[in-house]
């Protein structure tokens, strides 16, 4: 007596329709530091990019291990190494969000002990210009 069903293969996708859910999230007002309602679409992705770039990966238990940017190991390094690592680490950090399509337009400015990297994040809702700073000393 068989316990498992026998017969032909079952097409699990037959008759299914896939819908993308809204990217509704709480809106964090940077000026006041308070949560003010909700946002969706472009503003939600823009806020997600900002949070990913300003959270140290693997440091805070409130965030998943796939959330955040790895900044450890860049302080005190050669500017050429930092520039290439920032690009690789940014692509790794932002690649976990399926609303983000890619990053391009990297430019670097070295002013004293600070390197500023500017780039454009391409999302399904439009491009987001952003920048990050790394202290090299």
Rosetta silent file (secondary structure, phi, psi, omega in degrees, C-alpha in Angstrom):
SEQUENCE: XXXXXXXXXXXXXXXXXXXXXXXXXXXXXXXXXXXXXXXXXXXXXXXXXXXXXXXXXXXXXXXXXXXXXXXXXXXXXXXXXXXXXXXXXXXXXXXXXXXXXXXXXXXXXXXXXXXXXXXXXXXXXXXXXXXXXXXXX
SCORE:     score description
SCORE:     0.000 S_00000001
   1 L     0.000  121.675 -176.667    0.000    0.000    0.000 S_00000001
   2 L   -88.192  139.022  178.800    1.520    3.255   -1.193 S_00000001
   3 L   -94.166  -34.557 -178.699    1.280    6.412    0.922 S_00000001
   4 L   -81.724  146.530  178.843    2.501    8.849   -1.694 S_00000001
   5 L   -68.365  148.523  177.538    0.233    9.804   -4.596 S_00000001
   6 L  -118.780  152.679  179.392    0.996    8.271   -7.945 S_00000001
   7 L   142.333 -164.882 -176.553    0.317    9.701  -11.347 S_00000001
   8 L   -75.261  173.128  179.181    1.508   12.406  -13.717 S_00000001
   9 L   -71.384  147.942  179.946    3.384   15.568  -12.916 S_00000001
  10 L  -103.749  127.883  177.882    1.445   18.503  -11.472 S_00000001
  11 L   -87.738  102.208 -175.766    1.899   21.932  -13.061 S_00000001
  12 L   -70.781  -22.572 -177.459    1.999   24.232  -10.027 S_00000001
  13 L   -91.915   -2.636 -179.480    2.025   27.420  -12.114 S_00000001
  14 L   -68.794  122.454  177.702   -1.083   26.586  -14.138 S_00000001
  15 L    82.375    0.928  178.985   -3.736   29.179  -13.449 S_00000001
  16 L   -90.818  141.940  173.932   -1.574   31.236  -11.089 S_00000001
  17 L  -119.753  128.518 -179.562   -1.142   34.958  -11.537 S_00000001
  18 L   -95.710  130.755  178.446    1.835   36.654   -9.918 S_00000001
  19 L  -122.532  139.101  175.667    1.351   40.191   -8.629 S_00000001
  20 L   -82.637  128.435 -179.323    3.996   42.521   -7.314 S_00000001
  21 L   -79.312  152.686  178.700    3.052   43.780   -3.874 S_00000001
  22 L   -65.113  148.615 -179.484    3.351   47.482   -3.025 S_00000001
  23 L   -92.054   47.083 -177.696    6.608   48.496   -1.405 S_00000001
  24 L   -67.671  130.239  179.302    4.770   50.249    1.417 S_00000001
  25 E  -148.168  164.916  177.473    7.018   51.137    4.361 S_00000001
  26 E   -69.177  140.551  179.079    7.145   53.571    7.234 S_00000001
  27 E   -93.430  122.428  178.021    8.436   57.037    6.276 S_00000001
  28 E   -98.326  115.090  178.293   11.325   58.277    8.407 S_00000001
  29 E   -79.350  109.706 -176.163   11.505   62.080    8.436 S_00000001
  30 L   -64.670  -33.771 -177.486   15.257   62.794    8.468 S_00000001
  31 L   -67.279  -43.399 -176.944   14.813   66.396    9.657 S_00000001
  32 L   -98.781  -16.122 -177.794   12.830   65.538   12.788 S_00000001
  33 L    73.272   24.585 -178.013   13.981   61.927   13.275 S_00000001
  34 E  -120.058  158.872  175.001   10.376   60.775   13.552 S_00000001
  35 E   -87.362  127.045 -176.390    8.175   58.345   11.665 S_00000001
  36 E  -129.783   82.749  176.163    5.540   60.233    9.689 S_00000001
  37 E    79.024 -154.075 -178.144    3.100   57.954    7.887 S_00000001
  38 E  -130.315  159.135  175.274    3.978   55.593    5.071 S_00000001
  39 E  -135.795  160.755  178.422    5.531   55.803    1.611 S_00000001
  40 L  -142.759  169.012  174.768    5.610   53.524   -1.402 S_00000001
  41 L    68.376 -133.319 -174.322    7.352   53.327   -4.759 S_00000001
  42 H   -57.637  -46.204 -178.378   10.280   55.647   -5.443 S_00000001
  43 H   -65.069  -35.124  178.384   10.383   57.201   -1.956 S_00000001
  44 H   -67.535  -41.623  178.887   10.324   53.768   -0.283 S_00000001
  45 H   -68.822  -40.047  178.293   13.252   52.523   -2.390 S_00000001
  46 H   -59.525  -42.817  178.047   15.158   55.775   -1.807 S_00000001
  47 H   -67.745  -37.968  178.463   14.735   55.314    1.938 S_00000001
  48 H   -63.733  -41.309  177.636   15.772   51.640    1.695 S_00000001
  49 H   -61.586  -44.442 -179.980   18.971   52.601   -0.153 S_00000001
  50 H   -61.746  -42.523  179.733   19.767   55.185    2.526 S_00000001
  51 H   -67.140  -44.202  179.850   19.219   52.658    5.319 S_00000001
  52 H   -59.620  -40.751 -177.302   21.295   49.960    3.609 S_00000001
  53 H   -74.853  -17.049 -176.566   24.208   52.366    3.133 S_00000001
  54 L  -113.481   12.076  176.393   24.156   53.554    6.746 S_00000001
  55 L  -116.194  126.383  177.668   23.799   50.240    8.590 S_00000001
  56 E   -73.070  124.026 -177.938   26.897   48.154    9.291 S_00000001
  57 L   -67.058  142.101  177.753   26.272   44.625    8.047 S_00000001
  58 L    69.725    5.902 -177.437   26.420   41.771   10.607 S_00000001
  59 L   -97.187  -36.131 -173.426   26.598   44.216   13.562 S_00000001
  60 L  -109.899  125.881 -176.974   22.968   44.743   14.596 S_00000001
  61 L   -69.982  -19.745 -179.575   20.714   41.799   15.407 S_00000001
  62 L   -68.568  -24.678  179.433   17.580   43.769   14.514 S_00000001
  63 L  -100.140  150.155  177.803   18.591   43.603   10.816 S_00000001
  64 L   -68.668  159.456  179.664   18.908   40.414    8.794 S_00000001
  65 L   -63.285  -16.217 -179.409   22.447   39.285    7.874 S_00000001
  66 L   -92.533    0.044 -176.810   21.727   40.294    4.283 S_00000001
  67 L  -104.460  135.420  176.289   20.911   43.900    5.182 S_00000001
  68 L   109.550  177.283 -176.260   23.484   46.661    5.373 S_00000001
  69 E  -118.286  141.255  176.918   26.916   47.552    4.057 S_00000001
  70 L   -88.280  102.457  177.959   30.271   46.173    5.183 S_00000001
  71 L   -95.103  -21.146 -179.092   32.351   49.199    6.130 S_00000001
  72 L   -57.736  138.341  176.674   34.774   47.309    8.401 S_00000001
  73 L    93.549   -1.373  179.741   38.253   46.979    6.960 S_00000001
  74 L   -97.110  -25.156 -178.578   38.249   50.140    4.826 S_00000001
  75 L   -68.652  130.740  177.896   39.630   52.614    7.369 S_00000001
  76 L    84.923    5.212 -179.182   43.360   53.158    6.952 S_00000001
  77 L   -92.236  168.250  177.602   43.586   51.449    3.560 S_00000001
  78 L   -64.743  138.239 -178.965   45.008   52.718    0.255 S_00000001
  79 H   -56.782  -35.638  177.929   42.525   54.961   -1.654 S_00000001
  80 H   -65.013  -41.002  177.590   42.689   52.745   -4.767 S_00000001
  81 H   -65.282  -43.866 -179.068   41.809   49.684   -2.741 S_00000001
  82 H   -62.308  -41.629 -179.463   38.986   51.539   -0.966 S_00000001
  83 H   -61.321  -44.934 -179.122   37.522   52.753   -4.281 S_00000001
  84 H   -71.097  -36.941  179.321   37.377   49.247   -5.738 S_00000001
  85 H   -69.880  -37.280  177.692   36.064   47.711   -2.516 S_00000001
  86 H   -59.899  -45.026 -179.312   33.347   50.348   -2.125 S_00000001
  87 H   -62.153  -46.032 -179.730   32.045   49.529   -5.589 S_00000001
  88 H   -65.058  -44.259 -177.572   32.065   45.778   -4.942 S_00000001
  89 H   -70.122  -34.420  176.389   30.525   46.081   -1.486 S_00000001
  90 H   -64.866  -44.332  178.537   27.829   48.492   -2.670 S_00000001
  91 H   -62.333  -37.670  178.552   26.797   46.104   -5.438 S_00000001
  92 H   -68.295  -44.159 -177.027   26.711   43.274   -2.899 S_00000001
  93 H   -69.953  -42.911 -176.734   24.688   45.258   -0.319 S_00000001
  94 H   -83.256  -15.229 -178.469   22.151   46.742   -2.722 S_00000001
  95 L   -69.987  -14.552 -179.066   21.798   43.587   -4.800 S_00000001
  96 L   -77.615  -17.014  179.702   19.596   41.908   -2.180 S_00000001
  97 L   -91.801  119.042 -175.640   16.710   44.304   -2.907 S_00000001
  98 L   -72.282   -7.462  175.562   14.801   43.138   -5.994 S_00000001
  99 L   -83.056  -13.288 -178.384   13.638   46.708   -6.707 S_00000001
 100 E   -97.063  124.499 -176.034   17.250   47.733   -7.420 S_00000001
 101 E   -93.621  -24.433 -179.730   18.442   46.989  -10.966 S_00000001
 102 E   165.647  178.736 -179.441   22.073   48.126  -10.692 S_00000001
 103 E  -133.741  139.557  177.408   24.586   50.850   -9.870 S_00000001
 104 E  -151.504  177.643  175.512   26.623   52.994  -12.251 S_00000001
 105 E    69.990   39.868 -179.793   28.393   56.318  -12.605 S_00000001
 106 E   -69.530  128.644  171.054   30.923   55.888   -9.830 S_00000001
 107 E  -132.125  145.890 -176.449   33.024   59.008   -9.159 S_00000001
 108 E  -125.890  137.729  176.785   35.496   59.447   -6.338 S_00000001
 109 E  -127.681  125.573  179.154   36.732   62.616   -4.642 S_00000001
 110 E  -106.542  117.755  179.682   39.636   62.503   -2.212 S_00000001
 111 E  -128.912  101.247 -177.038   39.779   65.437    0.227 S_00000001
 112 L    67.055 -121.618 -179.978   42.358   65.015    2.944 S_00000001
 113 L   -98.879   12.824 -177.498   41.605   61.786    4.792 S_00000001
 114 E  -119.092  130.007  174.312   38.070   61.456    3.420 S_00000001
 115 E  -108.605  128.144  176.676   37.021   59.739    0.205 S_00000001
 116 E  -108.947  124.415  177.878   33.560   60.531   -1.165 S_00000001
 117 E  -109.321  123.418  176.868   32.071   58.076   -3.640 S_00000001
 118 E  -110.912  145.136 -178.613   29.102   59.258   -5.701 S_00000001
 119 E  -157.663  170.463  175.866   26.996   56.942   -7.828 S_00000001
 120 E  -116.269  125.858  177.676   23.585   56.426   -9.389 S_00000001
 121 E   -97.395  122.447 -179.229   21.383   53.587   -8.151 S_00000001
 122 E   -93.387  123.220 -179.330   19.027   52.303  -10.850 S_00000001
 123 E  -121.739  172.801  177.515   15.677   51.096   -9.512 S_00000001
 124 L   -69.846  -15.203 -179.345   12.419   49.925  -11.037 S_00000001
 125 L  -102.095   -9.479 -178.658   10.961   53.344  -10.121 S_00000001
 126 E   140.289  177.452 -177.571   13.791   55.525  -11.446 S_00000001
 127 E   -86.631  143.108  178.765   17.379   56.554  -10.743 S_00000001
 128 E  -122.035  111.395  173.620   18.550   57.617   -7.282 S_00000001
 129 E   -77.588  134.098 -179.544   21.733   59.713   -7.050 S_00000001
 130 E  -149.141  169.321  177.787   23.542   59.045   -3.785 S_00000001
 131 E  -150.738  156.505  177.171   26.973   59.268   -2.174 S_00000001
 132 E  -134.690  155.084  178.314   28.912   57.764    0.720 S_00000001
 133 E  -121.703  143.448  177.085   32.012   58.889    2.618 S_00000001
 134 E  -128.777  128.520  176.077   34.864   56.814    3.997 S_00000001
 135 E   -84.236  119.395 -175.362   37.435   58.117    6.478 S_00000001
 136 L   -88.409   -7.884 -177.778   40.823   56.811    5.345 S_00000001
 137 L   -95.985    0.000    0.000   42.781   57.756    8.476 S_00000001
